[in-house]
């Protein structure tokens, strides 16, 4: 079975000591490709260098809303230049986060819209980070139309999910579906059209149940697949094929 990890921060320092071994284990586990989203400007050079040296890795560039205080206008200009010269897979990780109370919503909105326009003008998909802001995000996406993308770690309602699908998005499911207490997310994974679903680890975060308290890693993606198979009562081979096809459909550079 071939799998694509549509959201993995393999570039961060938690993997500095053993990154090569981690990627080898992921490949052995059937994870052929990892999408690596940026989170802030200071990590862009390292991310692009890493992805440029390993065909298993595909770079996305963006400014994460949680790091709002670090972002500057010149960082947007740098993103624009990178998009023009390097043609990344997507623009991301971008979005709105209303869960973290000290993040100014107006400044988040300005940053989000600026990056959506960069994606729109370059005809690139986007990788979205959204917490407690799905309605605002959807309203923004209806105004600034982009080439679809993925809503990472989706945790909204079924109604919101269907609205994202109408706008050309897929929904990322990761380690949380391996926890039986995650009833809402598991319920969504059960009832959504399979064509809506892509798989992700968000490594080193959002570790699956069996590895609770440890560092997450892309080699655990098959465990997320098996949890999805149990939830949907479908063959893992079929789910692997369809979710991989979904990822390639929404991220054409894969």
N, C-alpha and C positions, 0 to 999 in steps of 0.2 A: 504494500500500500504506500502511495506517495501522499505526503502531507505538506501543507504550507502553514508556517507560523506567521500569521498576518500582523503580529505586533510583539516584537521582542527587542528589549534594550540591551543587546549583547555588547554594545560599545561601552557601557558604563564600567566604573572602576571595580565593581563587585566581580567582574570576570577577568580582570587584568592578570591574575595569577595563573589561570588555567583555560583561557578562552579557546585555544586551539583544541584542547581535549574535549571541551564542552561541545564544540562544533562537530568534532568527529563522532561523539556519542549521538548527537542529534541526527547526523547523517545515517548512522547505523540503525537508528530507530525509525527511519523512513521519512525524516523531515528534510525534504530536498531544498527548501528555500525559506529564508527568514527575512521578513520585512522589518527594517530597523528605523524607527522614527526618531527624529531629533527632538530635544526638549528646550535647549537654550543655545545662544549664539556661541558660547565658548566651547561647546562640544561639536560644532559643525565640522571643523577641519579633521578632527580625529575620526568622526563617523564616516565622512566621505572617503578618507584614506583607507579605513578598514574595509568598507564595502567595495572600494575600487580594487582591492587586492584579493578579494574572495568572491567568486561568482555565486556562491551559496547565499550571499547577502545582498539585499536591495535597499537602497537608502531612500528615506523620505526626509524632507527638510521643513522645519517649522518651529514656532515659538509657543511653548506649552503655557496655558493660562495660569497654572499654579505658580509659575516662576515670573509672574507679571512684573514684579519690582526690578527684575534684572534686564528686562527688554527695553530697547531704545529704538528711536527712529532709524538710526544707522543700521540696526540689525535687520530691519525690513528691507532696506536697500541692499544689504548683503544677500538676503534671501533671493531677491529679485535677480541679482547678478548670478547666483548659483543656479537658479532655475534656467536662466538663459544659456549658461555655459555648460552645465553638467547634466541637465535634463534628468532630474531625479525621478523615481517611480511615482511619487506623490508629494503633496504638501501636507505635512503633519509632524508632530502631533499638535493640533490646534483645537480650539473650541471655547466652551464656557463652563466655569465651575462655580456654582452658587453654594456648594457645600462648605467651602472654606470661607468663613464669614468676612475675613479681613481683605479679601480680594475685591477691589472696586468694580462693580458691574459695568459702569460706563466705560472705564478703561479697557476692561476685558472685551467689551463689544467693539470698541474701536480697533483693537488688535485683531480680533476675529475677522471683522469685515475686511480689513486691509489684506489679510492673508487669503481670504476667500477670493478677493479680486485678483491677487497674484495667480492663484490656481485657475480661475476662470480664464484669465488672459492667456495662460499657457496651455489651456485645455488639459489640465492635470486633475486627477481625482484627489480627494482629501481624506485624511485620517483624523477622526473627531474624538476628542475627549469631552464628555458631557456628564455633569453631575448636577441633578436638581435644576436643570435648565433646558429640558427638552423642548418645551413649547417655544421658548425664546429662540433656541437654535433652529427649530423648524421654520419659524417665521422669518428668520434671517436667510435661511437657505431658499425660501420661496422668493425672496427679493434678489438675492445674488446667486444665480443659478450656476452650479459647477457640474463637472463631469462625474457626479456620484462620488462614491467612496465607501468607507467603512466607519460605522459607529463603534468604536472600541469599547469593550466591556459594557455592552448595552444593559441598562437596568431600568428602562422606562416601561410604559404600559403597552399592551397589545395594540391599542389604537395608535399610539405614537409610533410603534414599530411599523405599522402599515403605512403611515405617512412618510416615514423614511424610505420605505420600499418604493413608494410612488415617485420619489425624487431620485431614484437610481442608486440607493445605498444598500449595502449588506450590513449585517449585524454580527459583531464579534462576540463569541462565547469562549470563556477560558476556565481557569481553575475553580471558580465559584460553583460551577454546575456539578462538581464532584462532592460537594457538601450537601447532605440530605436536608440540612436546615435552610438551605437557600431555595425555599419553596417557590418564591416568585420567579426567579430566574430559571429554575428548572421547569416551571410551568410554561414559561415563554418558549423555552427550547423544545418543549413537547409539541406545542400547537402551531408554531410559526411554519409557514411554507419552507420546505427544506432549501429551496432556492435562495432564501434570505440569509442563510447561516454560513459564517466562516469561523475558523478556529484560530485561537491565539493563546499564548502563554502569559504575555506581559512580563516575562522574566526580566529581572530577578524578583518581581513582586507577584502577588496573587497565586501563591503556590497551591497545587492540588492537595486534597485531603491527606493522602498517604504520606506527603512530605511536609506536613504542617510544622512550622517553626524552622524550616530550612530555607536555603536559597532556591528560588524557582529556576528552572532551566528548560531550554527548548526540547530536550530529550523526553520531557514529560508530556509532550503534546499527545502521544497515543493514549495516555490515561484520560485525557479530556475527550478524545474520540470515543473511547469505550464507555465513558459516562453518558455521552450523548446517545450512543447506541442503546444503552439500557433504558434511558429516559424515553426514547422514541420507539423502542422495541423494533429496531431495524438493524440490518446487518452492518457491521462496522465497515466492511469493504465498500458497500454502496455509499455510506456516509463519507468515507474518505474520498471516493471519486467525485461525489457531488460537491463537497465543500472545497476541494481543490479546484474544481472547475469554476465554482462561484468566485473564488479569490482571483483567478486569472481573468474572469469576465469583467470584474470591477476594477482590477489593477492591470491594465493591458500590457504593462512592461514586464510582467512576471514570465 
